[in-house]
Amino acid sequence: AVIGAGIGGTSAAYFLRQKFGKDVRIDVFEKGTVGGRLATVNVEGKDYEAGGSVIHPLNLHMKHFVKELGLSVPDNQDSLMGIYNGDEFVFEESSWYIINVLKLLWNYGFNSLRMNMWVEDILDKFMRIYRYQAHDYSFSSIEGLLHALGGNDFIQMLNRTLDETMQKAGFSQKFIYEVVTPIMRVNYGQGVNISSFAGAVSLAGTDSGLWSVKGGNKLVCTGLLYASKAQLISGTVIAVEEKTRPKHTGGTVKLYEVSYNSTSGSASDLYDIVLVATPLNRKMANITFRNFNPPIPEFSNNYHQTVATFVHGRLNASFFGYKESSYFSLADIFTTENPKLFINSLGIVSPVQNKPEEAKQPMGEAVWKVFSKEPVTKEQLNLLFSAYDSVKEKKWLAYPHYSIPKNCPPVILHDRIYYLNGIEWAASAMEMSAIAAKNAALLSYHRWYRNADMIDQEDLNEKLKTEL
């Protein structure tokens, strides 16, 4: 049983099928729509990404899925970005690359270049996961997985704020406040007090070459589900309980009973292995684990509310201090931390079926996506927009509320119950869920067949170098 049909659950079903073969029965439970936090919203007859929206060029699992499923990637449209501090723009991109480089040097010295090198160094180590997983190695804890990638450095990054890490590395306070904080506010709705590992993943999301799937990223989930030949059960899982059943050959076998409510009433079924691919947070998945000894722990970890508001209208450039609207050319506005700012960011978005002619025109009619902690009021909309004719709001418990220090929840909840979403406490991203899914599929396979030498191996990097 796989509980949850977001990117974690559907990629888990896909990887389980690859490992366990064609004869194993795989059921995927989903109470909402397939895709989970990958979802679209319809504005004026066109669909826009409302949840997980960008994929990094080094996200190898997502790249593989798109290729394997025959999906395509829309044309990339360049747009200009500015950083607003509540009074003025502290940085505005130019359409001339060389001018941007000079502006960054003038404002922040070599901080920007050093940040790229710092993130690249972390990514280099992180990329080892693909080699480990290609050789079928798995890990029984998130900390173990991270340690195998980046040693104690990665573990320290879980337990130290991004602010502290970057200051120690010699980045200027001005750069951290004006450049790094706005990036965190867009990606995680939080500032530089999040863990430096989540922060590094967030900074990687500012690279060029970011992409999405034509038709919507959720198509990856429906495609993986189809490719896995798993059965989708539309229903809300309410409980998992351990049961003992007699074997035909004598003796007993332990199984897990998954109870769920669907439109046709309540039902239950028995499984050898259960993968939980939904956050075990009472507001998101209210699953009771019955009669386990010792009991399966409750996770009180909070998820952070982000509100995505889609507005079809004309931006009011004077709100951002522009006298002449005609000179306004920014299609993405990031913000610094300022109590009087009611938004985290706003930017023009293209439909998921985007056509090349739908270019980003900041001063024309456009669909803007506004990120904020709280719903945007009518008064606030009237400040941001000179005119608008449609507003759609999507509230998400989108990613963990990152606080330091924080241990990641366990991967193994019980003998054969595995939890994928613990990885979000290191960092939340589509690719992180796919990595957790492959790890859980491999781990459940190796523990079922008692391949202890494929779990939690030390010095894998050295081992694989010599093997190769």
Stockholm file with secondary structure:
# STOCKHOLM 1.0

chainA/1-468         AVIGAGIGGTSAAYFLRQKFGKDVRIDVFEKGTVGGRLATVNVEGKDYEAGGSVIHPLNLHMKHFVKELGLSVPDNQDSLMGIYNGDEFVFEESSWYIINVLKLLWNYGFNSLRMNMWVEDILDKFMRIYRYQAHDYSFSSIEGLLHALGGNDFIQMLNRTLDETMQKAGFSQKFIYEVVTPIMRVNYGQGVNISSFAGAVSLAGTDSGLWSVKGGNKLVCTGLLYASKAQLISGTVIAVEEKTRPKHTGGTVKLYEVSYNSTSGSASDLYDIVLVATPLNRKMANITFRNFNPPIPEFSNNYHQTVATFVHGRLNASFFGYKESSYFSLADIFTTENPKLFINSLGIVSPVQNKPEEAKQPMGEAVWKVFSKEPVTKEQLNLLFSAYDSVKEKKWLAYPHYSIPKNCPPVILHDRIYYLNGIEWAASAMEMSAIAAKNAALLSYHRWYRNADMIDQEDLNEKLKTEL
#=GR chainA/1-468 SS CEECCSHHHHHHHHHHHHHHCTTSCCEEEESSCTTTTCCEEEETTEEEECSSCCBCTTCHHHHHHHHHTTCCCCCCCCCEEEEECSSSEEEECCSSHHHHHHHHHHHHTTHHHHHHHHHHHHHHHHTHHHHHHHTTCBCSSHHHHHHHHHHHHHHHHHSSBHHHHHHHTTCCHHHIIIIIHHHHHHHTSSCTTSBHHHHHHHHHTTSTTCBCCTTCTHHHHHHHHHHTTCEEEESEEEEEEEEEEECTTSSEEEEEEEEEEETTEEEEEEESCEEECSCCCTTTCCCEEESCSSCCCCCCCCEEEEEEEEEEEEECGGGGTCSCGGGCCEEEEEECCCTTCCCSEEEECCCTTCCTTCCCCTTSSEEEEEEESSCCCHHHHHHHEEEEEEEEEEEEEEEECCCSSCCCCCSEEETTEEESGGGGGTCCCHHHHHHHHHHHHHHHHHHHTTCGGGBSCTTHHHHHHHHC
#=GC SS_cons         CEECCSHHHHHHHHHHHHHHCTTSCCEEEESSCTTTTCCEEEETTEEEECSSCCBCTTCHHHHHHHHHTTCCCCCCCCCEEEEECSSSEEEECCSSHHHHHHHHHHHHTTHHHHHHHHHHHHHHHHTHHHHHHHTTCBCSSHHHHHHHHHHHHHHHHHSSBHHHHHHHTTCCHHHIIIIIHHHHHHHTSSCTTSBHHHHHHHHHTTSTTCBCCTTCTHHHHHHHHHHTTCEEEESEEEEEEEEEEECTTSSEEEEEEEEEEETTEEEEEEESCEEECSCCCTTTCCCEEESCSSCCCCCCCCEEEEEEEEEEEEECGGGGTCSCGGGCCEEEEEECCCTTCCCSEEEECCCTTCCTTCCCCTTSSEEEEEEESSCCCHHHHHHHEEEEEEEEEEEEEEEECCCSSCCCCCSEEETTEEESGGGGGTCCCHHHHHHHHHHHHHHHHHHHTTCGGGBSCTTHHHHHHHHC
//
